[in-house]
Amino acid sequence: MGRLLFFLIFFLFLSLPNSSLSSFSFNSSTPLCLSDQSSALLHFRNSFSVSNFRFSSCDSYPPKNSWKMGTDCCGWDGVTCDTMTGHVIAVDLSCSRLEGPIHPNTTLFSLRHLQRLNLAYNYFYGSTISSKFGGFANMTHLNLTESSVAGRFPDNIFHLPNLQLLYVGYNYNLTGSLPTYNWSTPLKSLRLSRTEFPIDLPNLISNLKSLKELYLRGCNFIGSYPTFLPNLTQITSLDLSYNNFGGQFPWSLLNFEVLTYLDLSGNNFIGQLPEVRTNLTQIFSSNNSSNSQLVNKIPSNLESLILSNNLLNGTIPSWVYTIPSLLDLSLDNNRFTGQIDEFQHNSLKYLDLSNNNLHGHLPISIAKLVSLSYLNISFNNISGPLESVMFSKLKTLQIIDLSHNPLLSFSNYSIVDYTLPNLWDLHLSSCNISDFPDFIKSMESLRELDFSNNHIKGNIPIWLLEVGKDSLSSLNLSYNSLTSIRHLPWKNLQVLDLSYNFLQGPLPIPPLELISFQSQGII
């Protein structure tokens, strides 16, 4: 009876479908990765040398020490396998400092099941992209950003049936042509910035029905931009920066409800940003230009609004300060006038309003932007006095630049009991400052400090010599009325400017690391 029961269970087990068998676990010393695929990966990676060049876009360079023959490649850094078959389906070698050409017969092409391939931020100097990249029938994501590949981009890659993401931007000599007909693709994200592709945008938009993200910074456009605007309503991220577009600002883009990222910087757009349409009477009341420059409602999903380096004028419209999701507001290098209004939400991480004609006090609400890491309102006409307590809650601040606001001043100095642990750069040049503000006393991580062209006089205080003692690399105290400095305690100081002061006596011996030392005009 026991033997009969055993055979019944055994045959029942054999009759289970493959999908059911996969749920059982077996103890085996055989690695999941197929040996030919681990060999192909090793051969591909070892065909390059490792460069000392570091890309600014790479926050870190992940180790690949786990790539060793005889180990399971499915456990290697940057490698993903199909848990059912053991086939390698994803390879991420981005930011690996690989240097050398991608050979046309590289073993990479033997990994026929690849779905995702990321080779961004390497140095494949002048490699042509082989048409064999178009043989990855299952490919959904291909990223070759800033990898120094040259020549013509193979047309067959555009026709991969499952391709959803294609990043080839910042390969400055890469050219090719986008399909103009019979282009049926599920492509959702396309990045061609700083390449030599000729861009026929109306045709591109009409073909890519699934497109959500489009990055075309510094590209070669065919025709004029306004013809494509009505067809972009499905786009969530749009970068058309540095394309020398001109004319009126394309304000209709702000009506796109799903838009979260908009970068139109580095163009020649003129005019004013539109205000929000408040009632139906405004829509039909007249045809004059003031009523036409309106948007239907606040673009409440917008996270990044980047309009730097244009010719925009007028006041910053009120709706800009009320977007609840806004993380990045960059309106620098325009001709905006008026005051900076109060921000209604605390979401901002990056704020740049520099190089405009803004005036008035800094809004009190800046003190509540607790996620802010970058603050630049330099080269305006902002007036003071400015209370140092404004920064007390901004623990994530890394850069503050209020330079060249000649009416700004600091007053009511008092002993501060807060620190800004992440502050790297502080620029307060030409700010009508007559003394070093106390709030910098606790800044231990400062890299750059600029108090040039102010009205600071007397001895450099002893406490200032402790600021950024182990981190400060640049110090500019020029064009003041300082009379003495005892010594230079900063271990990593590379740039020092003490020129045009009234320093007397011998100057302290500068550290060996110093690259630039300016002292002209000292008596």
C-alpha positions as CSV (number, residue, x, y, z in Angstrom):
1,M,0.0,0.0,0.0
2,G,2.8,2.4,0.8
3,R,4.6,1.6,-2.4
4,L,1.4,2.2,-4.4
5,L,0.8,5.5,-2.7
6,F,4.4,6.5,-3.5
7,F,4.0,5.8,-7.2
8,L,0.6,7.7,-7.3
9,I,2.3,10.8,-5.8
10,F,5.3,10.4,-8.2
11,F,3.1,10.2,-11.3
12,L,0.9,13.1,-10.1
13,F,4.1,15.2,-9.7
14,L,5.2,14.4,-13.2
15,S,1.8,15.4,-14.6
16,L,2.1,19.0,-13.2
17,P,2.6,21.7,-15.8
18,N,6.0,23.5,-16.1
19,S,4.6,26.6,-14.4
20,S,3.8,24.6,-11.3
21,L,7.1,22.8,-11.2
22,S,8.8,26.3,-11.1
23,S,7.3,26.9,-7.7
24,F,9.3,24.0,-6.2
25,S,12.8,24.7,-5.0
26,F,15.6,22.3,-5.6
27,N,19.0,22.2,-4.0
28,S,21.6,22.4,-6.7
29,S,25.2,23.5,-6.9
30,T,24.7,24.5,-10.6
31,P,24.7,28.3,-10.9
32,L,21.5,29.8,-12.3
33,C,23.5,31.8,-15.0
34,L,24.3,29.9,-18.1
35,S,28.0,29.4,-18.6
36,D,28.1,30.7,-22.2
37,Q,26.4,33.9,-21.0
38,S,28.7,34.5,-18.1
39,S,31.7,34.0,-20.5
40,A,30.1,36.5,-23.0
41,L,29.7,39.1,-20.3
42,L,33.3,38.7,-19.0
43,H,34.7,38.8,-22.5
44,F,32.7,42.0,-23.3
45,R,33.8,43.8,-20.2
46,N,37.4,42.7,-20.4
47,S,37.6,44.0,-24.0
48,F,37.9,47.5,-22.5
49,S,40.4,49.2,-20.3
50,V,39.5,51.2,-17.3
51,S,39.9,54.9,-17.7
52,N,40.8,57.5,-15.1
53,F,38.3,59.9,-16.6
54,R,35.4,60.7,-14.4
55,F,32.0,61.8,-15.6
56,S,30.3,64.7,-13.8
57,S,27.0,62.9,-14.4
58,C,28.1,59.9,-12.3
59,D,27.5,60.3,-8.6
60,S,29.5,57.1,-8.0
61,Y,31.3,54.4,-9.8
62,P,29.8,51.1,-8.7
63,P,32.3,48.3,-8.2
64,K,32.3,45.3,-10.6
65,N,34.5,43.1,-8.4
66,S,31.8,40.4,-8.4
67,W,32.4,39.7,-12.1
68,K,34.5,36.6,-11.7
69,M,34.7,33.4,-13.8
70,G,33.1,30.4,-12.0
71,T,30.6,32.5,-10.1
72,D,26.9,32.9,-10.8
73,C,26.7,35.9,-13.1
74,C,23.1,36.5,-12.0
75,G,24.6,37.8,-8.8
76,W,27.1,40.1,-10.4
77,D,26.7,43.9,-10.0
78,G,24.5,45.3,-12.8
79,V,23.4,41.9,-14.1
80,T,19.8,40.6,-14.0
81,C,18.6,37.2,-15.1
82,D,15.3,35.6,-15.8
83,T,14.6,33.5,-12.7
84,M,12.8,30.9,-14.8
85,T,15.4,30.3,-17.6
86,G,18.6,31.8,-16.3
87,H,19.0,34.0,-19.4
88,V,20.7,37.4,-18.9
89,I,17.9,39.9,-19.5
90,A,19.5,43.2,-18.2
91,V,23.1,44.6,-18.1
92,D,24.0,47.9,-16.5
93,L,27.6,48.9,-17.0
94,S,26.9,52.7,-16.8
95,C,29.5,54.9,-15.1
96,S,32.1,52.0,-15.2
97,R,34.8,54.1,-16.9
98,L,35.1,51.6,-19.7
99,E,37.5,52.9,-22.4
100,G,37.9,51.5,-25.9
101,P,35.9,50.7,-29.0
102,I,32.8,48.4,-29.1
103,H,33.8,45.8,-31.7
104,P,31.3,44.8,-34.3
105,N,31.6,41.1,-33.3
106,T,31.6,41.7,-29.6
107,T,30.2,38.8,-27.5
108,L,27.5,41.2,-26.2
109,F,25.5,40.3,-29.2
110,S,25.3,36.7,-28.2
111,L,23.0,37.7,-25.3
112,R,19.9,37.3,-27.4
113,H,17.5,37.6,-24.6
114,L,18.6,41.1,-23.4
115,Q,15.7,43.4,-22.5
116,R,17.6,46.3,-20.9
117,L,21.1,47.5,-21.7
118,N,22.7,50.6,-20.1
119,L,26.2,51.5,-21.3
120,A,25.9,55.3,-20.5
121,Y,28.8,57.4,-19.3
122,N,31.7,55.4,-20.7
123,Y,34.3,56.3,-23.2
124,F,33.9,54.2,-26.4
125,Y,35.7,56.9,-28.4
126,G,34.4,56.9,-31.9
127,S,32.8,53.5,-31.9
128,T,30.1,53.1,-34.5
129,I,26.8,51.5,-33.3
130,S,26.5,48.2,-35.0
131,S,23.3,47.3,-36.7
132,K,23.5,44.2,-34.5
133,F,22.0,46.3,-31.7
134,G,18.8,46.0,-33.7
135,G,18.9,42.2,-33.3
136,F,17.8,42.4,-29.7
137,A,14.2,41.6,-30.4
138,N,13.2,41.7,-26.7
139,M,14.9,45.0,-26.0
140,T,12.8,47.5,-24.1
141,H,15.5,49.9,-22.7
142,L,18.7,51.0,-24.5
143,N,20.8,53.7,-22.9
144,L,24.0,54.9,-24.6
145,T,24.0,58.5,-23.2
146,E,27.4,60.3,-23.3
147,S,29.3,57.3,-24.4
148,S,31.4,58.8,-27.2
149,V,29.9,56.7,-30.0
150,A,30.2,58.3,-33.6
151,G,28.8,57.6,-37.1
152,R,25.3,56.8,-38.2
153,F,22.7,55.3,-35.9
154,P,21.3,52.1,-37.4
155,D,17.7,52.5,-38.6
156,N,16.7,49.0,-37.5
157,I,17.0,49.9,-33.8
158,F,14.1,52.3,-34.2
159,H,11.9,49.4,-35.4
160,L,12.6,47.1,-32.4
161,P,9.1,45.9,-31.6
162,N,9.3,46.3,-27.8
163,L,11.5,49.3,-27.5
164,Q,10.1,51.8,-24.9
165,L,13.2,53.8,-23.9
166,L,16.0,55.1,-26.1
167,Y,18.7,57.4,-24.7
168,V,21.5,58.3,-27.0
169,G,22.0,62.0,-26.1
170,Y,25.3,63.8,-25.7
171,N,27.1,61.8,-28.4
172,Y,28.0,64.8,-30.4
173,N,29.0,63.1,-33.6
174,L,26.1,60.7,-33.8
175,T,23.8,61.2,-36.7
176,G,21.0,59.3,-38.4
177,S,17.5,59.7,-39.6
178,L,14.2,59.1,-37.7
179,P,11.7,57.0,-39.6
180,T,9.1,59.1,-41.5
181,Y,6.6,56.3,-42.2
182,N,5.6,52.8,-41.1
183,W,7.0,53.6,-37.7
184,S,4.9,51.5,-35.3
185,T,6.7,51.5,-31.9
186,P,5.7,51.6,-28.2
187,L,8.5,54.1,-27.6
188,K,7.7,56.2,-24.4
189,S,10.9,58.0,-23.8
190,L,13.3,59.4,-26.4
191,R,16.4,61.4,-25.7
192,L,18.5,62.8,-28.6
193,S,20.0,65.9,-27.0
194,R,23.3,67.2,-28.4
195,T,23.3,64.8,-31.4
196,E,23.4,65.4,-35.1
197,F,20.0,63.9,-35.9
198,P,17.8,66.2,-38.1
199,I,14.6,66.6,-36.2
200,D,11.3,66.9,-38.0
201,L,9.2,67.4,-34.9
202,P,5.7,67.4,-36.3
203,N,6.4,64.1,-38.0
204,L,8.1,62.7,-34.9
205,I,5.1,63.5,-32.7
206,S,2.6,62.2,-35.2
207,N,4.4,58.8,-35.3
208,L,5.1,58.3,-31.6
209,K,1.6,57.9,-30.2
210,S,2.9,56.4,-26.9
211,L,5.6,59.1,-26.3
212,K,5.7,60.6,-22.8
213,E,9.2,62.0,-22.5
214,L,11.0,63.9,-25.2
215,Y,14.5,65.5,-24.6
216,L,15.9,67.4,-27.6
217,R,18.3,69.9,-26.1
218,G,20.6,71.5,-28.7
219,C,19.4,69.6,-31.7
220,N,19.1,70.4,-35.5
221,F,15.4,71.2,-36.2
222,I,13.7,71.1,-39.6
223,G,11.0,73.7,-39.8
224,S,9.6,75.9,-37.1
225,Y,8.5,74.8,-33.7
226,P,4.9,76.2,-33.4
227,T,3.4,73.6,-35.7
228,F,3.9,70.8,-33.3
229,L,2.5,72.3,-30.1
230,P,-1.2,71.2,-30.4
231,N,-0.1,67.5,-30.7
232,L,2.0,67.4,-27.5
233,T,-0.8,67.0,-25.0
234,Q,0.3,63.5,-23.9
235,I,3.9,64.6,-23.0
236,T,4.9,64.6,-19.3
237,S,8.5,65.7,-19.8
238,L,9.7,68.1,-22.6
239,D,13.2,69.5,-23.1
240,L,13.6,71.9,-26.1
241,S,16.4,74.0,-24.6
242,Y,19.2,75.7,-26.5
243,N,17.6,75.4,-29.9
244,N,17.6,79.1,-30.8
245,F,13.8,79.3,-31.0
246,G,12.4,82.8,-31.0
247,G,9.2,84.7,-31.0
248,Q,6.5,84.7,-28.3
249,F,6.7,82.3,-25.5
250,P,4.7,79.1,-26.3
251,W,2.3,79.6,-23.4
252,S,-0.2,77.0,-24.6
253,L,2.3,74.3,-23.3
254,L,1.2,75.3,-19.8
255,N,-2.3,74.0,-20.5
256,F,-1.1,70.4,-20.8
257,E,-2.5,68.8,-17.7
258,V,0.0,65.9,-17.5
259,L,3.1,68.0,-18.0
260,T,5.6,67.7,-15.1
261,Y,8.9,68.8,-16.6
262,L,9.4,71.7,-19.0
263,D,12.8,73.1,-20.1
264,L,12.8,75.9,-22.7
265,S,16.0,77.5,-21.5
266,G,18.6,78.9,-23.8
267,N,16.3,80.2,-26.5
268,N,15.2,83.6,-27.6
269,F,11.6,83.7,-26.4
270,I,10.2,87.1,-25.8
271,G,7.1,88.5,-24.0
272,Q,5.5,87.8,-20.7
273,L,4.5,84.6,-19.0
274,P,0.7,84.4,-19.1
275,E,-1.6,84.8,-16.2
276,V,-4.4,82.3,-15.3
277,R,-7.7,82.7,-17.1
278,T,-10.1,83.5,-14.3
279,N,-13.5,83.6,-16.1
280,L,-15.2,82.8,-19.3
281,T,-15.8,86.5,-20.0
282,Q,-12.1,86.9,-20.6
283,I,-12.1,84.2,-23.2
284,F,-14.6,85.8,-25.6
285,S,-14.6,89.5,-24.5
286,S,-11.9,90.7,-27.0
287,N,-9.2,89.6,-29.3
288,N,-6.4,91.8,-28.0
289,S,-3.1,90.4,-27.0
290,S,-3.4,90.8,-23.3
291,N,-6.4,88.5,-23.2
292,S,-4.8,85.9,-25.5
293,Q,-1.9,85.5,-23.1
294,L,-3.8,83.4,-20.6
295,V,-3.7,79.8,-19.4
296,N,-6.8,77.8,-18.5
297,K,-5.7,76.9,-15.1
298,I,-2.7,76.5,-12.8
299,P,-0.4,73.7,-14.2
300,S,-0.7,71.9,-10.8
301,N,1.4,68.8,-11.8
302,L,4.4,70.8,-12.9
303,E,7.6,69.8,-11.0
304,S,10.3,71.6,-13.1
305,L,9.8,75.0,-14.8
306,I,13.1,75.9,-16.5
307,L,13.0,79.1,-18.6
308,S,16.6,80.4,-18.0
309,N,18.4,82.4,-20.6
310,N,15.6,83.9,-22.7
311,L,14.3,87.4,-23.2
312,L,11.2,87.2,-21.1
313,N,10.0,90.3,-19.3
314,G,7.2,91.6,-17.1
315,T,6.4,90.3,-13.6
316,I,6.5,86.7,-12.6
317,P,2.8,85.6,-12.7
318,S,1.1,84.8,-9.4
319,W,0.4,81.1,-10.4
320,V,4.1,80.3,-10.4
321,Y,4.1,80.7,-6.6
322,T,1.1,78.4,-6.1
323,I,2.1,75.2,-7.8
324,P,2.0,72.6,-5.1
325,S,4.3,70.1,-6.8
326,L,7.0,72.5,-8.0
327,L,10.6,71.4,-7.2
328,D,12.7,73.4,-9.6
329,L,12.0,77.0,-10.6
330,S,14.7,78.5,-12.9
331,L,13.9,81.9,-14.4
332,D,17.4,83.3,-14.3
333,N,19.0,85.4,-17.0
334,N,15.8,87.1,-18.3
335,R,14.3,90.5,-17.8
336,F,11.7,89.9,-15.2
337,T,10.7,92.9,-13.0
338,G,8.7,93.5,-9.9
339,Q,8.8,91.8,-6.5
340,I,9.2,88.2,-5.6
341,D,5.9,87.0,-4.2
342,E,5.4,84.6,-1.3
343,F,5.6,80.9,-2.1
344,Q,2.4,79.1,-1.1
345,H,4.0,75.6,-0.8
346,N,7.2,74.2,0.6
347,S,8.1,71.8,-2.1
348,L,10.9,73.8,-3.8
349,K,14.4,72.3,-3.9
350,Y,16.0,74.5,-6.5
351,L,15.4,78.2,-6.9
352,D,17.2,80.4,-9.4
353,L,16.0,84.0,-10.1
354,S,19.4,85.5,-10.8
355,N,20.2,88.1,-13.4
356,N,16.9,89.8,-13.6
357,N,15.5,93.2,-12.5
358,L,13.7,92.1,-9.4
359,H,13.4,94.4,-6.4
360,G,11.9,94.5,-3.0
361,H,12.6,92.3,0.0
362,L,13.2,88.6,-0.1
363,P,9.8,86.9,0.7
364,I,9.4,85.6,4.2
365,S,8.2,82.3,2.9
366,I,11.8,81.4,1.8
367,A,12.4,80.6,5.4
368,K,9.8,77.7,5.1
369,L,11.3,76.0,2.1
370,V,12.8,73.2,4.2
371,S,13.7,71.1,1.1
372,L,15.7,73.9,-0.6
373,S,19.2,72.9,-1.6
374,Y,20.0,75.7,-4.1
375,L,19.2,79.4,-3.7
376,N,20.4,82.0,-6.2
377,I,19.0,85.5,-6.4
378,S,22.2,87.3,-7.4
379,F,22.4,90.2,-9.8
380,N,19.1,91.8,-8.9
381,N,18.0,94.8,-6.9
382,I,16.8,93.0,-3.7
383,S,16.9,95.2,-0.7
384,G,17.4,94.5,3.0
385,P,18.0,94.2,5.8
386,L,18.1,90.5,5.8
387,E,17.8,88.5,9.0
388,S,20.1,85.6,9.3
389,V,17.4,83.6,11.1
390,M,15.8,83.2,7.6
391,F,18.1,80.3,6.9
392,S,17.7,78.5,10.3
393,K,15.4,75.8,9.2
394,L,16.9,75.2,5.7
395,K,19.1,72.2,6.7
396,T,19.4,70.9,3.2
397,L,20.9,74.1,1.7
398,Q,24.0,73.5,-0.3
399,I,24.5,76.7,-2.2
400,I,23.5,80.3,-1.4
401,D,24.2,83.1,-3.8
402,L,22.8,86.6,-3.0
403,S,25.7,88.5,-4.7
404,H,25.3,91.8,-6.5
405,N,22.3,93.1,-4.7
406,P,23.8,96.4,-3.7
407,L,20.7,97.4,-1.5
408,L,20.9,94.2,0.5
409,S,22.3,94.2,4.0
410,F,22.5,92.0,7.1
411,S,21.5,93.5,10.4
412,N,20.6,92.6,14.0
413,Y,23.5,90.2,14.4
414,S,23.2,87.9,17.3
415,I,24.7,84.6,18.4
416,V,23.1,81.9,16.3
417,D,22.2,78.5,17.7
418,Y,21.7,76.6,14.4
419,T,23.9,75.0,11.8
420,L,23.6,74.4,8.1
421,P,25.4,71.1,7.9
422,N,25.2,70.7,4.1
423,L,26.2,74.3,3.0
424,W,29.0,74.2,0.5
425,D,29.1,77.6,-1.2
426,L,28.2,81.0,0.2
427,H,28.4,84.0,-2.2
428,L,27.6,87.4,-0.7
429,S,29.7,89.7,-3.0
430,S,28.6,93.3,-3.5
431,C,25.8,93.1,-0.9
432,N,26.5,96.2,1.2
433,I,27.8,94.1,4.1
434,S,29.8,95.9,6.8
435,D,30.7,92.9,8.9
436,F,30.9,89.2,8.7
437,P,27.5,87.8,9.6
438,D,27.4,85.6,12.7
439,F,25.4,82.8,11.0
440,I,28.5,81.5,9.2
441,K,30.3,80.7,12.5
442,S,29.1,77.1,12.5
443,M,29.7,76.3,8.8
444,E,32.1,73.4,9.0
445,S,31.7,72.1,5.4
446,L,32.1,75.3,3.4
447,R,34.0,74.9,0.1
448,E,33.6,78.4,-1.3
449,L,33.2,81.7,0.6
450,D,32.9,85.1,-1.2
451,F,32.5,88.4,0.7
452,S,34.3,90.5,-2.0
453,N,33.3,94.1,-2.8
454,N,31.7,95.0,0.5
455,H,32.4,97.4,3.3
456,I,34.0,95.1,5.8
457,K,36.8,96.7,7.8
458,G,39.2,96.0,10.5
459,N,40.9,92.7,11.5
460,I,39.7,89.4,10.2
461,P,38.1,87.9,13.3
462,I,39.6,84.8,14.8
463,W,36.4,82.8,14.6
464,L,36.4,83.2,10.8
465,L,39.7,81.2,10.7
466,E,37.8,78.2,12.0
467,V,35.1,78.3,9.3
468,G,35.5,75.4,6.9
469,K,38.9,74.7,8.3
470,D,39.2,71.3,6.6
471,S,37.0,71.9,3.6
472,L,37.4,75.5,2.3
473,S,39.0,75.6,-1.2
474,S,38.1,79.2,-2.3
475,L,38.1,82.4,-0.2
476,N,37.5,85.8,-1.7
477,L,37.8,88.9,0.5
478,S,38.9,91.4,-2.1
479,Y,37.7,95.0,-2.3
480,N,37.1,95.5,1.4
481,S,38.8,97.5,4.1
482,L,40.5,94.7,6.0
483,T,43.6,95.6,7.9
484,S,45.1,92.3,9.1
485,I,45.0,88.5,8.9
486,R,47.0,86.4,11.4
487,H,47.4,83.2,9.5
488,L,45.8,80.9,6.9
489,P,44.6,77.7,8.7
490,W,42.7,76.2,5.8
491,K,44.4,72.9,4.8
492,N,42.8,72.5,1.3
493,L,42.7,76.2,0.2
494,Q,43.3,76.5,-3.5
495,V,42.1,80.0,-4.4
496,L,42.7,83.0,-2.2
497,D,42.0,86.7,-3.1
498,L,42.9,89.4,-0.6
499,S,43.5,92.1,-3.1
500,Y,42.5,95.7,-2.7
501,N,42.4,95.8,1.1
502,F,44.5,97.7,3.7
503,L,46.3,94.7,5.0
504,Q,49.6,95.7,6.7
505,G,52.7,93.9,7.6
506,P,53.9,90.6,6.1
507,L,51.3,88.3,4.7
508,P,50.9,84.8,6.1
509,I,52.6,82.0,4.3
510,P,50.0,80.4,2.0
511,P,49.4,76.6,2.0
512,L,51.2,74.5,-0.5
513,E,47.9,73.5,-2.2
514,L,47.2,77.1,-3.2
515,I,46.8,77.5,-7.0
516,S,45.8,81.2,-7.2
517,F,46.8,83.9,-4.8
518,Q,45.7,87.5,-5.5
519,S,47.1,90.3,-3.4
520,Q,47.5,93.3,-5.6
521,G,46.5,96.6,-4.2
522,I,47.5,95.7,-0.6
523,I,49.5,98.5,1.1
